[in-house]
Amino acid sequence: MLYGSRGLLALEIKRSATVKPSDTKALREFKKDYPEAFCFLLYGGTQALFLGDIRVVPIREGLRDLSEILLGESRREDHKKC
């Protein structure tokens, strides 16, 4: 969990190459207490997607774009508030 100029940010990392809704349980629980949080799940797969309001991003892409995620300086449409 991080807090800065962008607000509250929650990141979780999973090594698995696949992701399913149950993998977002901890982030969903966090989101109940902090609905304003930006939530990201980085995983070992290759496709970026949303699971509910959790942004799921491949680890390589997430690490490459980490400054954009942390600072909210996205030049791309795919980093949205969850």
C-alpha positions in Angstrom: 0.0 0.0 0.0 1.3 3.4 -1.0 0.0 6.9 -0.4 1.1 10.0 -2.3 0.0 12.8 -4.6 -2.1 10.3 -6.6 -3.9 9.1 -3.5 -4.0 5.6 -2.1 -2.6 2.8 -4.2 -2.7 -0.9 -3.5 -0.5 -3.3 -5.4 -0.4 -7.1 -5.2 1.9 -9.4 -7.1 1.1 -13.0 -8.1 3.5 -15.2 -9.9 0.9 -17.3 -11.6 0.5 -17.1 -15.4 -3.3 -17.2 -15.0 -5.5 -15.0 -12.8 -9.1 -15.6 -11.6 -11.5 -13.5 -9.6 -10.6 -15.2 -6.3 -7.0 -13.9 -6.8 -8.3 -10.4 -6.1 -9.9 -11.3 -2.7 -7.4 -9.3 -0.6 -7.6 -6.2 -2.9 -11.4 -6.4 -2.8 -11.4 -6.5 1.0 -9.0 -3.6 1.1 -11.2 -1.7 -1.4 -14.2 -2.1 1.0 -12.4 0.0 3.6 -10.7 2.4 1.1 -13.1 2.7 -1.9 -11.1 5.6 -3.3 -7.9 3.4 -3.7 -6.4 2.6 -7.1 -5.9 -1.2 -7.1 -3.6 -3.2 -9.2 -2.8 -6.9 -9.4 0.5 -7.8 -11.2 0.7 -11.3 -12.4 2.8 -13.7 -14.6 0.5 -13.7 -17.6 0.5 -11.7 -20.8 -2.9 -9.9 -21.0 -4.0 -6.8 -19.2 -7.6 -6.8 -18.0 -10.0 -5.8 -15.3 -11.5 -8.2 -12.7 -14.3 -6.2 -11.4 -12.7 -2.9 -10.4 -9.2 -4.3 -10.0 -6.8 -3.6 -12.8 -4.8 -6.7 -13.7 -1.5 -6.2 -15.4 1.3 -8.5 -16.6 4.3 -8.2 -14.3 6.6 -7.1 -17.1 4.2 -4.4 -18.2 3.6 -3.3 -14.6 7.3 -3.0 -13.8 7.9 -1.2 -17.1 5.1 1.3 -16.4 5.6 1.5 -12.6 6.3 5.2 -12.6 3.1 5.8 -14.5 1.1 3.6 -12.1 2.7 5.3 -9.0 2.6 8.9 -10.2 -0.6 8.8 -12.3 1.2 10.1 -15.3 -0.3 7.6 -17.7 -0.1 8.4 -21.3 -2.2 5.4 -22.1 -5.9 4.7 -21.6 -5.4 1.3 -19.9 -4.4 2.6 -16.5 -7.7 3.6 -15.0 -8.9 4.1 -11.5 -10.3 0.9 -10.2 
